[in-house]
């Protein structure tokens, strides 16, 4: 999938933390993830500054019925900051519900390649 992709790939520190948690119980899971992030040249953005934490908390409060976790909130904020609207995620329900700047939908990459 990534071999045909041209563009930039971005994520947040919160997403990497969550992914490391999910793969941490697997032999070499964390190493494989770290190598993937490096090999794919995925940019990892900071998301732990106080103003970012407050913005993420506000978004999480807005989407309590979905619900939205912290990692998802940081991705929405990153999309708002960069203007990007395509997202690779397994959380289809969340990212079909979440909106950038309150009204703009995300385009799910996995939908585009099926």
C-alpha positions in Angstrom: 0.0 0.0 0.0 2.7 2.5 0.9 4.8 1.8 -2.1 2.3 3.4 -4.4 1.8 6.4 -2.1 3.3 9.8 -2.9 3.0 12.5 -0.3 3.8 13.0 3.4 2.8 10.7 6.2 2.2 12.3 9.6 1.1 11.0 13.0 1.4 12.2 16.6 3.3 11.1 19.6 0.0 9.9 21.2 -0.7 7.6 18.3 2.8 6.1 18.4 2.4 5.6 22.2 -0.9 3.8 21.6 0.5 1.7 18.8 3.5 0.7 21.0 1.1 -0.4 23.7 -0.8 -2.6 21.2 2.4 -4.3 19.8 4.3 -4.4 23.1 3.2 -7.9 24.0 4.5 -9.3 20.7 8.1 -10.5 20.3 9.9 -7.6 18.6 6.6 -5.8 18.1 8.0 -2.5 19.3 11.2 -2.9 17.2 9.2 -3.7 14.1 6.9 -0.6 14.7 9.9 1.7 15.2 11.5 0.4 12.0 8.3 0.8 10.1 7.9 4.4 11.2 11.5 5.1 10.3 11.5 3.3 7.0 8.3 4.9 5.9 9.7 8.3 6.9 6.6 9.1 9.0 6.7 12.5 10.6 5.8 12.4 14.3 4.4 15.6 15.7 4.4 16.7 19.3 1.0 16.8 21.0 1.8 17.2 24.6 2.2 21.0 24.9 -0.4 22.5 27.4 -2.4 24.2 24.6 -2.6 21.0 22.6 -3.7 19.1 25.7 -6.5 21.6 26.3 -7.6 21.5 22.6 -7.6 17.7 22.7 -9.6 17.6 25.9 -12.2 20.0 24.3 -12.5 17.7 21.3 -12.8 14.6 23.4 -15.6 16.3 25.4 -17.4 17.1 22.1 -17.3 13.5 21.0 -18.1 11.6 24.2 -20.9 9.7 22.5 -18.6 8.2 19.8 -16.2 8.2 22.0 -13.0 9.9 21.0 -9.7 8.9 22.7 -6.7 11.2 23.1 -4.8 9.7 20.2 -7.8 10.3 17.9 -8.2 13.9 19.1 -4.5 14.6 18.3 -5.0 13.4 14.8 -8.0 15.6 14.3 -6.0 18.6 15.6 -3.1 17.6 13.3 -5.5 17.5 10.3 -6.8 20.9 11.2 -3.3 22.3 11.6 -2.0 20.9 8.3 -5.2 21.0 6.2 -4.8 17.3 5.4 -8.0 15.3 5.1 -6.9 11.8 4.2 -6.4 9.4 7.1 -5.3 5.8 7.4 -7.2 4.3 10.3 -8.9 1.1 11.5 -11.3 3.3 13.5 -13.8 3.8 10.8 -16.7 4.6 13.1 -14.8 7.4 14.8 -13.3 9.0 11.7 -16.6 8.8 9.8 -18.1 10.8 12.8 -15.2 13.2 13.6 -15.1 16.5 11.7 -12.2 18.9 11.0 -13.0 22.4 12.1 -16.4 21.1 13.2 -17.8 20.4 9.7 -15.3 18.9 7.3 -15.3 15.1 6.8 -12.2 12.9 6.7 -11.5 10.8 3.6 -10.6 7.3 4.7 -7.7 5.9 2.7 -8.7 2.3 3.2 -12.0 3.1 1.5 -10.2 4.5 -1.5 -8.1 1.3 -2.1 -10.8 -1.3 -1.8 
